[in-house]
Amino acid sequence: MSNYTEADLPKSINHEEMVTLSDGTTIRFETNGEAKDIYVGDAFCANVQLFPGNDYCVEAGGKSFKVTAEFEDVITVSVA
């Protein structure tokens, strides 16, 4: 599993990868059909389910990050 950091943003990741933010918060996802189940931190349940083209805002370490579900089997994590 590849692990990227906040310094790599914006970054598109697949379901076997994750982004670790500077405060230690992680962002990862699992594919659920066309939808992407987004997990923030150590959550066992998805924080949100996104369909392609939709965004979700994550607040961590005093910063905002945007998670966007793509049509491919990836999500893009960027600084909001």
C-alpha positions, -999 to +999 in steps of 0.1 A: +000+000+000+014+034-010+013+062+014+015+098+003+018+129+025+004+164+025+035+176+006+023+154-024-010+172-027-029+175-050-027+137-054-050+112-070-049+078-052-064+044-059-081+022-033-048+006-022-032+039-013-037+066+014-028+102+021-014+111+056-018+147+065+007+166+086-013+161+118-014+123+112-050+122+099-053+096+070-076+097+040-084+065+021-113+049+002-129+018-009-149+014-041-186+006-037-198+002-073-195+037-088-195+053-054-164+058-033-166+051+005-143+077+021-126+069+054-109+096+075-086+087+103-091+053+119-128+051+111-142+016+106-173+030+089-171+054+059-174+090+068-192+097+035-200+080+003-192+101-029-203+096-064-180+107-093-178+145-095-188+151-058-165+166-031-161+162+006-143+187+029-119+173+056-107+196+084-074+185+099-045+203+115-062+237+112-064+233+074-091+223+049-087+195+023-110+186-005-116+150-015-131+145-049-145+112-063-134+107-099-150+086-127-119+064-127-113+042-096-095+070-079-101+100-056-082+133-056-071+149-024-062+186-025-058+216-003-091+234-003 
